């Protein structure tokens, strides 16, 4: 991740394409310090982990990272709504892929996409929950998803419950 002083530099795709070619990589993203500071102040998991675990290669010493702060109820609501809208939409796409795979008897692919739909429905950046059983307990996941996963598992993966 590259953090720049201003948004224009962070969004300069031509610049970052040239740098990626020089560095022989495509695996980095660029953000401006204000965007990162907002996400850190909100306590967003991904950015907090990058700050904690990341390796600083260069520091121009012109700014510093924000610290997490208490959010207002309105801020909590806005962030929660944003992530719900995002991950619910993504999960619906995976669920449609699950249904299509069932229709053409691609059961392994169906099981994968149903799992993805379930995980994405539960996904947010404040949690690393991946276990469906644990997630179901914590979020009250619909028994329908769990039932469908178990039915596919029993039918197509012998000796599994």
N, C-alpha and C positions, 0 to 999 in steps of 0.2 A: 504494500500500500504506500502510495506517495501522497504526502500532505503538502499542499502549496499555500502560499500566503493569500492568494486571491482566487476567486471562482473562475475567472477567465482562463487562467493558466491551468487550473484543474480540468477544465472542459475542452482544452485545446487538443482535439483528437489527432490532428496532424503532428503536433509535437510529440505526443505520447506514442504514436505509431512509429515515428523515427527513433525514439529512445528504445522502444521495444525491439526494433530491428538491431540496433547497436548492441543491446544487452542480450540479444538472441533469446528473448522470452516474450510471452504474451500473458503471463500470469501476474499482473499487478493492476491495481486500480488507482485512480487519482481523485483526491477530494481536497477541498479548501479547508483551512483551519477553522473557519466559522461553522461549517457543516459538522466537522468532527467534534468541535466543542459543544454544540447543541446535543449531539448524540451521547457524548460522555456525560453531560449535565443531566440528561434524561436517564442515565444508567443503562443504556442499551447494551445488551450482553456482548455482541460481537465486537463493538468498538472498545468496550471496557477490557475485554480479553486481549485485544491487539495492543492496547496501551500497556497492560500488565506484562504480557509475554513477548511483545514485539522487540525487535532489535533496531535501535536508532542508528542509522548510518551517517546522517548529516543533520546538524541543527544550526540554522542561521541565527538562533537566539533572538529572534524578533517577536516571538509570541510563545505562549505556553498553553498546555492542555487544560481544559476546564475540569473541575472536580464534580462528582455527582452531588446533586442537591435534592432536597425534598420537592416533589412535584405537587402542584395544586390539584385538587380533584378534577378541574377542567382539563388540565394537561394530561392527567392519567386517562381520562375519558377519551380525549383526542387520540392519544397513542394507541390505546386499546382498540378503538374503532378502526384506526388505520390498519393495524395488524389483522384484526378480524376480517375486514373487507379483503385484504390482500390474500391471506392464507385460505379463506373460505373459497375465493375464486379459483385459486390454484388447486385446491382439493377437488373441486367440482370437475376440473379437467381430467384429473387422474381417475376419478370415479367413472367418467364417460369412457375413458380408455379401458377400464376394467369391464364395463358392460359390453363394449365392442369385442374385447378378447373372449369373453364368455360366448358371445354369439357365433364366433368362428372356432370354438373349441380349442383355444390357446390358453389352457388352464394355468400353466406356470406363469405366463405373462399376466393373466387375470389376477392371480394371487398377489403378484408383485404390485400391480397397479392399485388393487384394493388396499394393500398395506400402505402404499404411498399416499393414497387418498386419506386414510386414517391418520397417518403421521402428519400430513400437511394440514389437516383440519385442526390438529392440536398444536401445531408449530407456532412458536413465537420466539423472539430473541431474548427473552428473559429466562428461558428454560432449555435444558438439553434433554428433555424427556424423549426417549425413543422406544421404550418398552410399551407395547400396546396394552398389556395387562395393567401395568402401573398407570399408564395414561388414562385408561378406562376408569380406574378407581378414583383418580384425582379429578377427572373432569366429567364423570357421568356419561361417558361415551355411549351412544346408542347401541343397544344389544344387537341390532340388525347387522352392523359391521362385524362385530365379533362373531356372531352366528355364521355369517357368510365366510369369514376367514376359516373358521373351524371346519365348516362343511367342505370347503375346497381342500383343506389340509387332509382331512380324513379320507376323502375320495381319491386324491392323487399323490399323497405321500404316505405309503404304507407304514404301519407301526407308529403312527404319531397320533396324539389326542388333540 
